[in-house]
Amino acid sequence: MTPAQPDRALPPSVSPWWRQSGLWRVFLALAIFMATLYLSYRDIGQANAISSLRMGHHTHTLFKTYEEVERLMRTLRRYTLQDPVRGATLDDVQLHYELLVSRLGVFHEGEANLGLLEFDDVRTAVEGLAVTLDAIEPMLAELKPDPYDLGYPTIQALLRPYRVQFFELGKQFLMSAEVRNEQIIRHYNSRTDWHLAAPAASGLLLLLLFFAQLRQSMRLAESLAAESRKLSHMAAHDPLTGLPNRALMKDRLIQAIHHMHRAGGRFGVLFIDLDRFKAVNDSLGHGAGDELLKIVAERLSACVREGDTVARISGDEFVLIIEDIGDDDGILSDVANRVAAQLRIPFLLAGQELLVTGSIGISRYPDDGQEAELLLMNADAAMYSSKANGRDSVCAYQVEMNSRCVSRLELSRDLQHALERDQLELHYQPCVALQTGEIFGVEALLRWRHPVRGLLAPDDFIALAEESGLMTPIGDWVIRQACSQAAAWHQQGMPQLKMAVNLSAVQLQQPGLAGRVAEALEASGHPAALLELELTETQLMHDIDTAIAATQALRELGVCIAIDDFGTGCCSLSCLQRLPVSTLKLDRSFVQDAPNNPGAAAIARSVIGLGKSLELAVLAEGIETPEQLAFLRAHQCDAGQGYLFSRPLPAAHIPDLIQTHKAA
């Protein structure tokens, strides 16, 4: 089985946003469409100006006027002669008179009708008919329904010339329209107006753009799917070695338990801890330690079968899950001996040969446990028994190896009294502005000075504190002590420093956190804006709604919120937007690999760029070499901390450190 290789970082796109989005195609299509639409509209206007539409309108108006004159004359005749079948009343006569007057009013309305009056014959006829209608209006009122009434022939005689005149004018305009139509047809048949095909051309162009945009969307979907797979791989694998991490290892361990339970089989768990690995880090630096871990991962993967699991679960601890061993425990012994033999081969690092061995513990399912945690705990106990036997050995779990559990219980018991016996203390590591080199703050790091075991780091007892319910009082003490110490430094004449304090998941879930922080700030006099509370991505995502409510309450006090170990968890961008975060702390694993590992460098650049985009400060953790510092400065990282500047120090040493740093 070969170890999974870390994913290579994809090169960042250099195309401008408008080209990536495809908007330039839409703008081009709209420009072409508007241009062709303008040209088409212009030609339609020209054609309308000279076409028979207007001529036809003129003809219609003239013939309608003729018809109104004719209707008035017929109505007069029916009224005067008193036709028994189609008789008419004086009201009918008056109605048709008013319709004719209204028809004459049309000649003075609209551009087309006003243009009709530009013809002399039409204007003369209209004006004459208007005068005639004014003349016959009083005559209509006196007209009797008698064929011998002298008013009837007089009115008929006055209207008859205009009936004939309007009929003849209509005929003339009708003939002119037909001639004009032929001229227009000959005019347009002699031209080639490609732009009149604007709708079809634009439609075709938009169809092509649709397919181009569809292709781009498909490529984007493929890119997002690949990025999702990459992020899923990163969430389940160790970024340094590419091996499964603790979460994926536990998932596979649970799957193996279920499978073997159904099949009635057995499998084994090997817990491996490198001997004297800390000496490598202390003597050659963490860079050499990381290279050693990569080589160890390759050697372990070469010792197992396809289908077995090799995982890195912490700094120098590895777990192997050996599937389906049947009833032969010799398979586990053979694998463990191969692993031990591989680790005994000298490692060539930094031009030096190093001898780094491993202590190996073995547990078996179902003999030594039927639950994942129990199998791991028993393999861990066997590994510590191997270390107790002089290291570089293999030890299978035995029931009597529970002394480590007893030791854990003793440590938990001692922790119950650590706070009241004043055994807890804080060490402080400076935070430096990378562009100016100024120390602007410190991070408070908890230590337990055990009366027997000496100075213990948080990894040795924080889990016990959370399990035993002591995390809330210990966490509150840390906040009070850190704020009081910052205020004390300021009273000594030091500049006010930002104080960073780690919060645990238990503290975040406890109600009243904001109130207790406010009390600590008020009691110490330390400004809320200079207190920064740090939470890891895992803590935030455990219960995102509670985390948002708690952090917003803290932010309302003026306290700053930072996400610690950013890049190692699964905090989504949508959650990041909802959280009132002011600082992202780039995890040390990316900082250490950034100068030489393109993948780590890409992640570091992405986190820094993300912080800039969201207007968040970015602080890099674990800076240990000038090369790492140069990389971070080159990419405009805001701040950093690490052994390159200083180890965590007791409070009494911080004033001298700042004074020395200023002098340098």
C-alpha positions in Angstrom: 0.0 0.0 0.0 1.5 3.3 -1.0 0.7 6.5 0.9 -1.6 9.0 -0.6 0.2 11.9 -2.1 -0.8 15.4 -1.1 -2.9 17.1 -3.7 -1.0 19.5 -5.9 -2.2 23.1 -5.8 -4.0 24.2 -8.9 -2.5 27.4 -10.5 -4.6 30.4 -9.7 -6.5 31.9 -12.6 -5.0 35.0 -14.2 -8.1 35.9 -16.4 -9.9 39.1 -15.4 -13.3 38.7 -13.8 -15.2 40.0 -16.8 -13.6 37.3 -19.0 -14.2 34.5 -16.5 -17.8 35.4 -16.1 -18.6 35.6 -19.9 -20.2 39.0 -19.6 -18.1 40.4 -22.4 -20.0 38.0 -24.8 -23.3 39.3 -23.6 -22.2 43.0 -24.0 -21.0 42.1 -27.6 -24.3 40.5 -28.5 -26.3 43.4 -27.1 -24.1 45.9 -29.0 -24.6 44.1 -32.3 -28.3 43.7 -31.7 -28.8 47.4 -30.9 -26.8 48.4 -33.9 -28.8 46.2 -36.3 -32.0 47.3 -34.6 -31.2 50.9 -35.1 -30.4 50.4 -38.8 -33.6 48.4 -39.3 -35.7 51.0 -37.5 -34.2 53.8 -39.7 -35.1 52.0 -42.9 -38.6 51.2 -41.7 -39.0 54.9 -40.9 -37.8 55.8 -44.4 -40.1 53.3 -46.0 -43.0 54.4 -44.0 -42.3 58.0 -45.0 -42.5 57.2 -48.7 -44.8 54.1 -48.7 -48.4 53.9 -49.6 -49.3 53.7 -45.9 -49.7 57.4 -45.8 -51.2 57.6 -49.3 -53.6 54.9 -48.3 -54.6 56.9 -45.2 -55.2 59.9 -47.4 -57.4 57.9 -49.8 -59.4 56.5 -46.9 -60.0 60.0 -45.4 -61.3 61.4 -48.7 -63.6 58.5 -49.4 -65.0 58.5 -45.9 -65.8 62.3 -46.4 -67.5 61.5 -49.6 -69.5 58.8 -47.8 -70.6 61.2 -45.1 -71.8 63.7 -47.7 -73.7 60.9 -49.5 -75.3 59.7 -46.2 -76.5 63.2 -45.3 -78.0 63.6 -48.8 -79.8 60.3 -48.6 -81.1 61.0 -45.1 -82.5 64.4 -46.4 -84.2 62.6 -49.2 -85.8 60.0 -46.9 -86.9 62.7 -44.5 -88.4 64.9 -47.2 -90.1 62.3 -49.3 -91.2 60.4 -46.1 -90.3 56.9 -47.4 -92.8 54.6 -45.6 -90.2 51.8 -45.4 -86.9 53.7 -44.7 -88.2 57.0 -43.4 -86.0 59.4 -41.5 -86.6 61.9 -38.8 -85.2 65.4 -38.4 -82.9 64.0 -35.6 -81.4 61.5 -38.1 -80.7 64.5 -40.5 -79.1 66.4 -37.6 -77.0 63.4 -36.6 -75.6 62.9 -40.1 -75.0 66.6 -40.3 -72.9 66.5 -37.1 -71.0 63.4 -38.4 -70.1 65.3 -41.5 -68.9 68.2 -39.5 -66.9 65.9 -37.3 -65.3 64.2 -40.4 -64.1 67.7 -41.6 -62.5 68.1 -38.2 -60.4 65.1 -38.9 -58.5 67.0 -41.6 -57.0 69.2 -38.9 -55.9 66.3 -36.6 -52.7 64.2 -36.9 -49.6 64.6 -39.1 -51.0 62.6 -42.0 -54.2 64.6 -42.3 -52.4 67.9 -41.9 -50.2 66.7 -44.7 -53.4 66.1 -46.8 -54.4 69.8 -46.5 -51.1 70.7 -48.2 -52.8 69.7 -51.5 -54.6 72.7 -52.9 -57.6 70.8 -54.3 -58.2 69.1 -51.0 -57.8 72.2 -49.0 -60.2 74.1 -51.3 -62.8 71.3 -51.1 -62.5 71.1 -47.3 -62.8 74.8 -46.8 -65.7 75.1 -49.2 -67.6 72.2 -47.6 -67.1 73.8 -44.2 -68.6 77.1 -45.5 -71.5 75.2 -47.1 -72.3 73.3 -43.9 -72.4 76.5 -41.9 -74.8 77.9 -44.5 -77.2 74.9 -44.4 -77.3 74.5 -40.7 -80.2 77.1 -40.2 -81.9 75.7 -43.3 -82.0 72.1 -41.7 -83.8 73.5 -38.7 -86.6 74.9 -40.8 -86.9 71.9 -43.2 -90.3 70.3 -43.4 -91.0 66.6 -44.3 -92.5 67.8 -47.6 -91.1 67.0 -51.0 -92.2 70.4 -52.2 -90.3 72.3 -49.5 -88.0 74.7 -51.3 -85.2 74.1 -48.8 -84.7 70.5 -49.8 -83.5 71.1 -53.4 -81.4 74.1 -52.3 -79.5 71.9 -49.7 -79.1 69.1 -52.3 -77.8 71.5 -54.8 -75.3 72.9 -52.3 -74.0 69.4 -51.3 -73.9 67.7 -54.6 -70.7 69.4 -56.0 -68.8 68.4 -52.9 -69.9 64.8 -53.1 -68.6 64.6 -56.6 -65.4 66.5 -55.7 -64.4 64.3 -52.8 -65.2 61.2 -54.8 -62.9 62.4 -57.6 -60.1 63.3 -55.1 -60.2 59.9 -53.6 -59.9 58.3 -57.0 -56.8 60.4 -57.8 -55.1 59.6 -54.5 -55.8 55.9 -55.0 -54.2 55.9 -58.4 -51.2 57.8 -57.0 -50.7 55.2 -54.2 -50.5 52.3 -56.7 -47.9 54.1 -58.7 -45.9 54.9 -55.5 -46.0 51.3 -54.4 -44.4 50.2 -57.6 -41.6 52.8 -57.2 -41.0 51.7 -53.6 -40.7 48.0 -54.7 -38.3 48.9 -57.4 -36.3 51.0 -54.9 -35.9 48.2 -52.3 -35.4 45.5 -54.8 -32.3 47.3 -56.0 -30.7 47.4 -52.5 -29.0 44.8 -50.3 -29.8 45.6 -46.7 -28.2 42.9 -44.6 -29.1 44.6 -41.4 -32.8 43.9 -41.9 -31.9 40.4 -40.8 -31.1 41.7 -37.3 -33.6 39.4 -35.4 -32.3 36.2 -37.1 -28.7 37.2 -36.8 -29.0 38.3 -33.2 -30.9 35.1 -32.3 -28.2 33.0 -33.9 -25.5 34.9 -32.0 -27.4 34.6 -28.7 -27.8 30.8 -29.3 -24.1 30.5 -29.9 -23.4 32.5 -26.7 -25.8 30.2 -24.8 -23.8 27.2 -25.8 -20.6 28.9 -25.0 -21.9 29.9 -21.5 -23.2 26.4 -21.0 -19.8 25.0 -21.8 -18.2 27.5 -19.4 -20.7 26.5 -16.7 -20.0 22.9 -17.1 -16.3 23.6 -16.8 -17.0 25.6 -13.7 -19.1 22.8 -12.2 -16.2 20.3 -12.9 -13.8 22.7 -11.3 -16.0 23.0 -8.2 -16.5 19.3 -8.0 -12.7 18.8 -8.2 -12.2 21.5 -5.5 -14.8 19.8 -3.4 -13.0 16.5 -3.7 -9.8 18.2 -2.8 -11.3 19.8 0.3 -12.9 16.5 1.3 -9.5 14.8 0.9 -7.8 17.5 3.0 -10.4 17.3 5.7 -9.8 13.5 6.0 -6.0 13.4 5.5 -2.9 14.6 7.2 -1.6 17.6 5.2 2.0 16.6 5.9 2.1 12.9 5.0 -1.1 12.5 3.0 -2.1 9.6 5.3 -5.6 9.4 6.8 -6.0 11.5 9.9 -7.5 10.6 13.2 -11.1 11.2 12.0 -10.8 9.0 8.9 -8.9 6.3 10.9 -11.7 6.1 13.5 -14.3 5.9 10.7 -12.3 3.0 9.1 -11.9 1.3 12.5 -15.6 1.4 13.1 -16.2 0.0 9.6 -13.8 -2.8 10.3 -15.6 -3.6 13.6 -19.0 -3.8 11.8 -17.5 -6.0 9.0 -15.7 -8.4 11.3 -18.8 -8.6 13.6 -20.9 -9.8 10.7 -18.3 -12.1 9.3 -17.1 -13.4 12.7 -13.5 -12.5 11.9 -10.7 -10.7 13.7 -8.4 -7.8 12.9 -5.6 -6.0 14.7 -4.6 -2.4 15.6 -1.0 -1.3 15.9 -0.2 1.9 17.8 3.2 3.3 16.9 5.0 6.1 18.7 8.5 7.3 17.4 11.2 7.2 20.1 13.1 10.4 20.9 11.3 12.3 18.1 11.3 15.4 20.2 15.1 15.4 20.2 15.1 15.6 16.4 12.8 18.7 16.5 14.9 20.3 19.2 18.3 19.7 17.6 17.5 20.0 13.8 14.3 22.0 13.9 10.7 21.2 13.0 11.6 21.2 9.3 13.8 18.1 9.7 11.1 16.6 11.9 8.5 16.9 9.2 10.8 15.3 6.7 11.4 12.4 9.0 7.6 12.0 9.4 7.2 11.8 5.6 9.8 9.1 5.3 8.2 7.2 8.2 4.8 7.3 6.5 6.4 5.9 3.3 8.1 3.0 5.2 4.9 2.2 7.2 2.8 2.1 4.0 5.3 -0.4 2.5 4.8 -2.8 5.4 1.0 -3.4 5.0 -1.2 -5.0 2.5 -3.6 -3.3 0.0 -6.8 -2.6 2.0 -5.1 -2.1 5.3 -5.0 1.4 6.8 -2.0 3.5 7.8 -2.9 6.8 9.6 -1.1 9.6 11.4 -3.2 10.6 14.4 -0.9 13.2 16.1 2.6 14.6 16.0 4.7 11.3 16.0 1.9 8.8 16.5 0.7 6.4 13.8 -2.0 3.8 13.8 -2.2 0.7 11.5 -5.4 -1.3 11.0 -4.6 -4.8 9.8 -7.7 -6.3 8.3 -8.9 -10.0 8.5 -6.1 -11.8 10.5 -8.2 -14.9 11.2 -7.0 -16.9 14.1 -3.3 -16.3 13.5 -1.9 -13.6 15.7 1.4 -14.3 14.0 0.2 -12.0 11.1 0.2 -9.0 13.5 3.5 -9.9 14.9 5.0 -10.2 11.4 3.7 -6.8 10.5 4.9 -5.2 13.7 8.4 -6.7 13.3 8.6 -5.5 9.7 7.6 -2.0 10.9 10.2 -2.1 13.7 12.9 -3.3 11.2 12.0 -0.5 8.8 12.3 2.2 11.5 15.7 0.9 12.6 17.1 1.8 9.2 19.0 5.1 9.6 17.3 8.2 8.3 19.4 10.7 6.2 18.3 14.2 7.2 20.1 17.5 6.7 23.2 15.6 5.8 23.2 13.5 8.9 22.2 9.9 9.7 19.6 9.6 12.4 18.5 6.6 14.3 14.9 6.9 15.2 13.1 3.7 16.4 9.5 3.1 17.3 7.6 1.7 20.2 4.7 -0.5 19.0 1.6 -1.6 20.9 -0.9 -4.2 19.6 -4.6 -4.8 20.3 -7.0 -7.3 18.7 -10.6 -7.4 17.9 -12.6 -8.8 19.6 -10.1 -10.2 22.1 -9.0 -6.8 23.5 -12.1 -4.7 22.9 -15.2 -4.5 20.7 -15.4 -0.7 20.5 -13.1 1.6 18.5 -12.1 3.8 21.5 -11.3 0.7 23.7 -9.2 -0.9 21.0 -7.2 2.4 20.6 -6.8 2.8 24.3 -5.6 -0.7 24.8 -3.1 -0.5 21.9 -1.9 2.8 23.4 -1.5 1.1 26.7 0.5 -1.6 25.1 2.7 1.0 23.3 3.5 2.7 26.6 4.4 -0.7 28.0 6.8 -1.1 25.1 8.4 2.2 25.9 8.7 1.2 29.6 10.5 -1.9 28.4 13.3 0.2 26.8 11.6 1.4 23.6 12.2 0.0 20.1 10.1 -3.0 20.9 6.7 -4.6 20.2 4.2 -5.4 22.9 0.7 -6.9 22.7 -2.0 -5.8 25.0 -2.4 -7.5 28.3 -5.0 -6.8 31.0 -2.4 -5.7 33.5 -1.4 -2.9 31.2 -4.0 -0.6 32.7 -1.5 1.2 34.8 -1.6 4.1 32.3 -5.3 4.3 33.0 -4.6 4.4 36.7 -2.1 7.1 36.0 -4.7 9.1 34.1 -7.1 8.8 37.0 -4.4 10.1 39.4 -3.7 13.0 37.2 -7.4 13.8 37.0 -7.6 13.7 40.8 -4.6 16.0 41.2 -6.1 18.4 38.7 -9.1 18.8 41.0 -6.9 20.7 43.4 -4.5 22.4 41.0 -6.4 25.7 40.9 -6.9 26.0 44.6 -3.3 25.1 45.3 -2.1 27.8 42.9 -0.3 25.3 40.7 -1.5 26.8 37.4 0.4 29.5 35.7 0.5 31.4 32.4 3.4 31.7 30.0 3.3 34.3 27.2 4.5 34.2 23.6 4.9 37.5 21.8 2.9 38.4 18.6 4.8 40.4 16.1 3.7 42.7 13.3 5.6 41.2 10.4 6.0 44.3 8.3 7.3 46.5 11.1 8.8 43.9 13.6 6.9 45.5 16.5 5.6 43.4 19.3 2.0 44.4 19.6 0.6 41.6 21.8 1.1 38.2 23.5 -0.7 34.9 23.6 -1.4 33.5 27.1 -0.6 29.8 27.3 -1.6 27.7 30.2 0.9 25.5 32.2 0.4 23.2 35.2 3.3 23.0 37.5 2.6 19.5 38.9 4.4 18.8 42.2 5.6 15.4 41.0 5.6 15.5 37.2 6.9 18.9 36.7 5.7 21.5 34.2 2.9 20.1 32.1 1.7 21.5 28.7 -2.1 21.8 28.0 -2.1 18.7 25.9 -1.4 16.7 29.1 -4.4 17.8 31.0 -6.9 19.9 29.1 -8.8 16.8 27.9 -9.0 15.7 31.6 -10.2 19.2 32.6 -13.0 19.0 30.0 -14.1 15.5 31.0 -14.1 16.3 34.7 -16.0 19.6 34.4 -13.0 21.8 35.5 -12.6 23.5 32.2 -15.0 26.4 33.0 -13.4 27.5 36.3 -9.9 27.0 34.8 -10.8 28.9 31.7 -12.3 31.8 33.7 -9.1 31.9 35.8 -7.0 32.1 32.7 -9.0 35.1 31.4 -8.9 36.9 34.7 -5.2 36.3 35.1 -4.3 37.3 31.6 -6.3 40.6 31.8 -4.8 41.4 35.2 -1.3 40.7 33.9 -1.8 42.9 30.9 -3.0 45.7 33.1 -0.1 45.2 35.5 2.4 45.5 32.6 0.8 48.8 31.5 1.0 50.2 35.1 4.8 49.3 35.0 5.1 51.7 32.0 4.9 49.2 29.2 2.7 50.0 26.2 -0.7 48.4 26.2 -0.5 44.9 24.6 -3.2 42.9 23.0 -3.8 39.8 25.1 -4.8 36.6 23.2 -6.5 33.8 25.2 -7.6 30.4 24.1 -11.2 29.3 24.7 -12.2 25.7 24.9 -15.4 24.2 23.4 -16.7 23.6 26.9 -16.4 27.3 27.8 -18.1 28.3 24.5 -21.1 26.1 25.3 -21.5 27.3 28.9 -24.0 30.1 29.4 -22.9 33.4 30.8 -19.5 33.5 29.1 -19.8 37.1 28.0 -20.8 38.2 31.5 -17.8 36.5 33.1 -15.5 38.1 30.5 -17.0 41.5 31.2 -16.4 41.0 34.9 -12.7 40.1 34.2 -12.3 43.2 32.1 -13.9 45.5 34.6 -11.9 44.1 37.5 -8.6 44.5 35.7 -9.2 47.7 33.8 -7.9 46.1 30.6 -9.5 47.5 27.5 -12.0 45.1 25.8 -10.6 45.9 22.4 -7.2 44.6 23.5 -8.5 41.2 24.5 -8.7 38.5 21.8 -10.4 35.2 22.4 -9.3 32.3 20.2 -11.4 29.4 19.1 -10.5 26.5 16.7 -12.6 25.7 13.6 -13.6 22.4 15.2 -15.0 24.1 18.3 -17.0 26.5 16.2 -18.5 23.9 13.9 -19.5 21.6 16.8 -22.5 23.8 17.4 -22.4 26.7 14.9 -25.6 28.4 16.2 -24.4 28.4 19.8 -21.0 29.6 18.6 -22.5 32.5 16.7 -24.6 33.6 19.6 -21.7 33.4 22.1 -19.2 35.2 19.8 -21.7 37.9 19.0 -22.3 38.5 22.7 -18.5 38.8 23.2 -18.1 41.1 20.2 -20.7 43.4 21.6 -18.4 43.9 24.6 -15.7 45.0 22.2 -13.7 41.8 22.5 -11.9 40.5 19.4 -12.6 37.0 18.1 -9.9 34.9 16.3 -10.1 31.5 14.6 -7.1 29.4 15.7 -5.4 26.7 13.6 -7.3 28.1 10.5 -7.1 25.8 7.5 -7.2 22.5 9.5 -10.9 22.3 10.1 -14.0 22.4 8.1 -15.3 25.9 8.6 -17.3 26.9 5.5 -17.2 30.4 4.0 -20.9 30.9 4.7 -20.3 30.2 8.4 -17.2 32.5 8.4 -19.4 35.3 7.2 -21.9 34.8 10.0 -19.2 34.8 12.7 -18.0 38.2 14.1 -14.3 37.2 13.5 -11.5 39.8 13.4 -8.4 37.5 13.0 -7.5 34.3 11.2 -4.5 32.4 12.7 -2.9 30.4 10.0 -2.0 26.9 11.3 1.7 26.1 11.8 1.6 23.1 9.5 1.1 25.4 6.5 3.7 27.9 7.7 6.4 25.4 8.2 5.9 23.8 4.7 5.2 27.0 2.8 8.8 27.8 1.6 9.3 24.4 0.1 5.9 22.8 -0.4 3.8 24.3 -3.3 0.6 22.8 -1.8 1.2 24.4 1.7 2.3 27.6 0.0 -0.9 27.8 -2.0 -3.0 27.2 1.1 -1.1 29.9 3.0 -1.5 32.4 0.2 -5.2 31.5 0.0 -5.8 32.1 3.7 -3.9 35.4 3.6 -5.9 36.4 0.5 -9.1 35.4 2.1 -8.3 37.5 5.2 -7.5 40.5 3.0 -10.8 40.1 1.1 -12.9 39.9 4.3 -10.9 42.6 5.9 -9.6 40.3 8.6 -6.1 40.3 10.2 -4.1 37.1 9.5 -1.5 35.9 12.0 0.8 33.0 11.1 1.7 30.5 13.9 4.9 28.5 14.3 7.4 30.8 12.5 10.8 29.2 13.2 13.0 30.1 10.2 14.0 33.2 8.3 12.7 31.6 5.1 9.2 31.2 6.6 9.3 34.8 7.7 10.4 36.0 4.3 7.6 34.1 2.6 5.0 35.5 4.9 6.3 39.1 4.5 6.4 38.7 0.8 2.7 37.7 0.8 1.7 40.6 3.1 0.8 38.5 6.1 -0.1 40.9 9.0 1.4 39.2 12.0 3.1 36.1 13.3 4.4 34.3 16.3 6.9 31.4 16.8 10.2 30.3 18.2 12.0 32.6 15.7 10.8 35.5 17.8 10.6 33.8 21.2 9.5 30.7 23.1 6.6 31.2 25.6 8.0 32.9 28.7 6.9 33.5 32.2 5.3 36.9 32.8 8.4 38.3 34.6 10.5 37.9 31.4 8.1 39.7 29.0 9.2 43.3 29.9 12.9 42.5 29.3 12.0 40.7 26.0 10.1 43.8 24.7 12.9 46.1 25.8 15.5 44.0 24.1 13.3 43.7 20.9 13.0 47.5 20.8 16.7 47.9 21.1 17.3 45.4 18.3 
